[in-house]
Amino acid sequence: MSTQSSNINLISTKTELPEQLVAITKYLHRAGLGAVLISLALGLFFGVGVTVLKLRATSLAKENDALVARIKSVSSKEAMYAVLVKQSAVAQKVLVSIKPWEAVVDEINAIAPPPILLSATVNEKQELSLTAQTPSVEEAALMVERISGLTTQKKIRNAVLESLELGIDGKVKLVITFVPTL
């Protein structure tokens, strides 16, 4: 027996593709190239989009930080403004309750001129209390008459002689309380 080897090639070297496959392969190269180009375009589009969105998010975060810092700096001013508004309301109430005491000075001078007048005070009921010292009883009587005259003229009301002291030297100390009509 001979030892010859025999090689049999079952696959033909020239195989022909069917016509349908040949027609498709022409378009397959173009379709592959188109798919690669579309993929690159989509990747570029989404890459640019993500970059733009990141930049926008960064700028919005910086703007947010700036606005928060601005709000914090203004919040102390706003608190001071609120306090001022409350204080101005209180001051407005005080200004409304203030009476024109300048007009009362004339009545005080009419009752007890400066050398006689020792002190003048106003209490929370808007009553005026005068302390005066006259050199004699006659001067004290004149002062009481002046008070009576101002009461009848309705320049003062509720006049009360709180105290009367007669000193050994003849001086008279009077404390008179009344409500001036303002």
Secondary structure, 3 states (H helix, E strand, C coil): CCCCCCCCCCCCCCCCCCHHHHHHHHHHHHHHHHHHHHHHHHHHHHHHHHHHHHHHHHHHHHHHHHHHHHHHHHHHHHHHHHHHHHHHHHHHHHHHHCCCCHHHHHHHHHHCCCCCEEEEEECCCCCEEEEEEECCHHHHHHHHHHHHHHHHCCCEEEEEEEEEEECCCCCEEEEEEEEECC
